[in-house]
Each structure stands twice: as C-alpha cells, then as structure tokens.
Amino acid sequence: MTAAVENGAPDAGVLVTGASGFVGRALCRRLGKDGIAVRAALRRPDAAPAGTTPFACGEIGPDTDWSGAFDGIGAVVHLAARVHVMRETDADPAAAFDRVNRDGTRRLAEGAAAAGVRRFVFVSTIKVNGERTGAPGAPDAFRDGDAPDPHGPYARSKWAAERTLAEIAAATGMEATVLRPPLVYGPEVKGNFRALLRLCRTGLPLPLGAIDNRRSMVHVDNLADAVRACLDHPAAAGETFLVADGADLSTPELARRLARAMGRPARLVPVPVALLRLAGALTGRRRVIARLVESLAVEATGLGARLGWRPPKTPDQGLAETAAWFAGAAGERGHVA
C-alpha cells in the first residue's frame, strides 16, 4: 500500500506525457483509482487511455506547442522520451536524443512553470548513474545521492534534462521531482524482457546457467505508484529518487522464475560468460549480451525514508503476473509472440 500523502490528492488535474506508452497506461490507471483527472499528452489523440482527456501535442521537442495544455492542471508527469535503441539509424544520435529529451523537457517545463503548475515529476533513467555495478571501478550498487556517471547519448540526454529541469525549478519556484528507474517490467512489456519471456516459454535449453550477476527491476505498477506518491508529498519537492522493487535477481534466477510461472522447465546450460560475450560480438548483439551477464543493482532507500513509500507488489507477485499475462496472450494468438 502507498503511504498516505500529507496533502491528499492533487488540487487539480495531472498532465501526463507519453500516456499511451507502457508506463503511461499504468500511471493513468493508478491516477484514475484516486479519481484524479488526467490529460493525456499524445502524438495521436485517438491513442488516449480510457478515462483520460486527450491533448494532441505532436512530437516532443523544442518547438512543441503546449498552448492550452496546462489549463486546470496542477501537476505534470513527463514520461515521453526518445529511448535508446539497439540499432541506431539517426546520423547524429546525440543531437536526436538532446532534441527530444533535453530540449523537449525544457520546453514543457518552461510552459508548465509559466502556467503556474505546482509540481513537475520527471521519469528519468538509472542509466544517469551508470551502465553497470559490481565491476572493477564501479560501485556494488547505485544509491540515492550517488554522483551521476552517464554513458552514451541516451543517458547523457536524460541527465541534461534533469539539470535543465532543476534550473527552471530554481528560477520559477515550480517544484520538481526526478525518478530514476531501472528495467521496468509487467504485463504488456516489450523489448529484452519480452524476448526472455518468449525464450522461457519454449522450454528449450538456454545458455544462461553460468551467469552470476545481480539485476534490479521495477514492476510497472510499482513505478506508477511511486510517481503517484511524488505528485503531492511535500518531501518529494526538489528531490531525485531511485526506484526499484527492492529485491535483486540474477539472470538465471529470473529465467527460472519466469519459466516456472509459465509451467515450463528451466533448462539452463552453463555456457561460460566469455563465450556469450564472444557470440554477442560476432552477431552484433554485444549490448544485449551485456545486459544479460552484467550487474546493475539499485538500493533505492530514499523513497521509503523520505516519503514512507513501499512497493505495493513484491517481485514474486510481479513476475508471476507478467508471466501469466504472456502465457495467456501467446495462447490466445496461437503462437509465441
């Protein structure tokens, strides 16, 4: 259960960017449970989640027209972003990331502050802290208050957006809160987590048995609940929090739990990590293998200490729910998606 916030529900509606996305849909559901009016900022208004009011904003960037977006709005949650991609096609990735993530955030925050929005919650990424933990020269875990160490254009653009938001908040008095989640999972998840679900459901041998790592994750409903807590708790103003489920898993243990939840055997072959890395290099999937074999641990204590927040779902509950969704969805389609 979420700790009671001292100020109750927000005194006006909430504008959510990226409302039709994986996290956005979960957040809209969470806000709807509290009877909070949500204005969904989207490129396509017909994609607005049920129960929300759409606002067509087009592409997020330095020229986005936010006219009328903040009428009756007391808080903004900024989820929309250009995310990292495995096969980059843009000729200047750094400029593309900055245009959306840094300059788009500046445009939105300036408009919100000018309109008198009270609180601005920005969902960033744990990659602002760094790419991995537990390696030589890296911390054993990322913690609240650690110095940022972003690598790559995506993480650097998110860190630039955080600094931009802080500058605007300091100049205008708008309250800003930043959340840095690790991998987000849950029903309807995509990307690498969905690929792992697909592999686990086959019951085929997987070359994961020799991996010894530590990975933190956050269920999408836990992240949505953390955002909800940050919307109006006085202690969240001006803070940056890491957010995670609170229990880490190795890649082999994650595969075992997912397979078990789908009623499949977990056949994990102990292939040496060096061979997995070599295979990744030869197939152009170096970063995919890195995410499987390396550690990225998060000790997120700030939300609990400052806001009294606790994740409403345990990792066991979240993984079982996710696996059940995937198994059911795949069965309805007659094949493994």
N, C-alpha and C positions, 0 to 999 in steps of 0.2 A: 504494500500500500504506500502511496505517496504521502509524505509528511504534510500536515496541514500548513498552508502558506499563511503568513500573518495578515496579508492584505485581502485574502479571499480571491474571487475571480477578477480578472482584468476589468477595469471600469469601462471598456469599450471593446470593439471588435479587434480581431487579430488578422493582419495581412500575412499570408504565407506564400513565399515564392517557391517554385518547384513543387506545388501542391499535388500534382498528378504523378509524381515520382514515388519510388519505393518508400522512402521515409516520409514524404509529404502526405501520402494517403494514410499512413499510420498516425501521423500527427493530427490530421483533420479528424480522424475518428476519435482520438483522445480528447481533443478540444470539444468536440461535439458532445461527449459524455458529460462535460461540465456546463453544457448549454452556452458555450462561447460562440459568438458569431464569427465565422471565418470567411474572409475574402481571399479567394484563390487566384494568385497571380500566375498566369499561364501564357504560353505562346498560342495555344488553341483553347478558347473558352469552352468548347464542347467536351474537353477532357476533364472538366472540374469534378472533383469527388462529390458524391451525393451529400446534400445538406449544406454545401458551401455556395457562396456567391462568386461567380467568375469575374475576373478582371483581365482583359486581354492586354498584355504588356509587350508582346513580341519578343525579340531577342534581348537577353540581358547584356548590357554593355554601357559605355559612357554616354550614349545618346538615347537611352530608353526613356520613353515619355511616361512619367508616373502621374500625370495630371489626373486628379480625382481619385487616385488610388488610396489616399490616406483619410478621406472623409469618414468620420466616425470610427477611426482606427486609433487604438491606444497602444498597440504593440506590433512589432514586425518580427517575423521569424524568417531568416534568409537561408534557404536551402539550395536554391538554384545555383548551379556551378558548371563550369567545364571541367569534367573529371579526367583523370589520367586514362589513357588508352594503351592497349598492348601494341597496336600497330599504328603509330602516328603518321598522318598523311599531310598535315599542315607544313608548309615550307618554313614557317617560323613559329614553332610550338610555344616558345616563351612569350612572344607577343600575343599569340592567341589566348593563352591562359591569362595573361595580365589584363587583356581587354575585358574578358568576362568576369574573372574572379576578383581582380583588384579594382579596375575602373568601374565595373558594374556595381560592385559593393559601394564604392564612393558615391556614385550617382543615386543609388537607392537610399543610402544613409543620409546624404545631404537633403534629399527630398523629404524624408521622414522627419528629420530634425526641424526643418523649416515649417513643417505642418504641425509641430507640437507633439509628435509621437513620444511617449514616455519611455518605453523600453524597446531595445533592439537586440534580439538574440541571433547570433551568427553561428551556424554549424560549420565548423572548420574541419580539420583532419588531424589525426595523431601524427601524420607524416610531417607536420610542422616540427615535432620533437625530434624526428629522425626516422631512418628506414628500418633499423633493427636494434635489438637488445641482446645482451649475453655474448657478444662477440668481443674480441680484443679491442680495447679503446672505446667500447660502448658501455652504457650503464646496464645493470642487470634488469632494470625495468624503468619505464618512463613514469615520472611522478609529477603531480601538480607543482608548479613553480620551477620546473627544470628550464634551463636556457634552451631556446629553440635552436634546432640544427637541421633546417630543411634541405633536402637534396632533390634536384630536378625541378623543372618548370612548374609542375602542378603544386608541389608543396611550397615552393617559393612564392607562387602567386597567392596562395592561401595565407601565408604569413604576411605578405604585403597587404592583403585585405584586412587582416587583423589590426595591423598598425594603422592603416587608414581609418578604420572604424574608431579606434581609440583616439586618434587626433580629432575626429569630428565630434565625438562624445565630449572630449575635454573642452572643445571650443563652444559647444552649444548647450551642454548640460543634459543632453539625452543620455539615458542610462544604457550602457552596452554590456552584454554578456557573451562570452565565447565558449563553445563546447567543442572539444576535440575527441571524436570517437575513433576507435579502431575499426576493424571489419564489422559491418552491420549485416546481420542475417535474420531470417524469419520467413514465413510464407511469402511467396512471390519473389524471393531473392533471385538474383541473376549472377552473371559473372563466374568467378572461380569457385564460389561456394556451390552454385548450382551445378557446375561441372563435377565437383566432388560428389554431390548427391547422385548424379547420373551414374558415375562410376561405382559407387557403393551399391546402388540398386541392381547392378548387373550380377553381383556375386562373384565376379571374376577376380583372380589374384591381382593384387595391387602392389607395386614395388615401394611400399612405404614403411616396412617393418623396422628398418634400421634408423629411422629419423628420431632424434632426441632433441626436441625443441619445446618452446613454451609460447603459445599464442593466446592473446586476449581478443575477445569479441564482445559485441553488444547486440542483444536482440532488438529488433526494430521497435517493439513496443516499449522496451526499457528506455531506449533513446527518446522516443516520443514523450514518455513520462518525465524524463529529465528536463526536456525542453519546457514542458508544462510547469514544472517546479520553478524554472528560471524566469518564467514570464513575469512573475509579480512578487517573488520573495525579496525583501529589502536587501538581504545579504548577498544576492546574486549580482547586484549592480556593480559594474566595473571589474568583474572577475572573469578569469579564464579557468575552466574546469576540464579535466579529463573525465571521460565517462566510459564505463565498461561493466560487464555482467558481474565481475568480482571473483571469477574462478577461471584459471587458465587451463588449456588442454594442449597436449602435443598433437601433431598431425595424425599419428597412428591412433591415438585415443579418440580423436574426433571421428575418424573413419569408422572405428569400432562402434561408437555410439550411434552414428547415423545408420550404419548397416543393421544393427540390432533393432533400431526403431522401425526399420522397414521390413523386418523379418527376413533379412538376408545374412548369410555367413560373411564374416570379415576375414578374408584370406589375404594376409599381409606378408609379402615376401621381403626378407631383409636384404635389399639391394644397397650396397654402400652409397653413402651420400655423394662421394666423389664421382661415382658413375652417373648418378642422377644429374649432377651439375654438368658433366660432360655431355650427356644426352640433351640437356637444355641448350647448351651452347651450339651443338651441332644442328639442332632443329629450329633455332631461332626463338626458343622459349625460355631463355635464361631467367627472365624475371618471374615467370610462372613457377619455375622450379625453386627459385629463391624464396618465394612466398610459402612454398611447401616445407622447405627444410630449415629455414632460419627462424629465429625467435623474434617476437615483437610482444613484449609483456607490458601491461599497464597497471599500475597501482593507483587507482582513482579514489582517493580518500576525501578530496575537498568537498564534493557534493554532499557527502554524509556529514562531515564535520561542520560545514557552514550552513547547509540548508536542511539537514536531517533527512536527506533523501536516501532511499534504499531501492534497488531494482525490484519491481513488482514480480518479475518472473525469474526463476532460477535457470541456470544453464541447462539442467536436465529437462525442465519444462519447455524451454525454448527450442532445444534441439529436437525433442520428441514431436513438438507441434510442427516444426519445419519439415521433419522427415515424413510425418503423416500427410501433410499437405502435398508434398512432392509425390509420394507414392499414390495418393488419390488422384492427383492431376494427371500423372502419367498413365494411370489405369484408365481414366476417362477418355484419354486420347488414343488408347490402344497401343501406345508405344512409349518408350522412354524419351522425354523431351530433352 
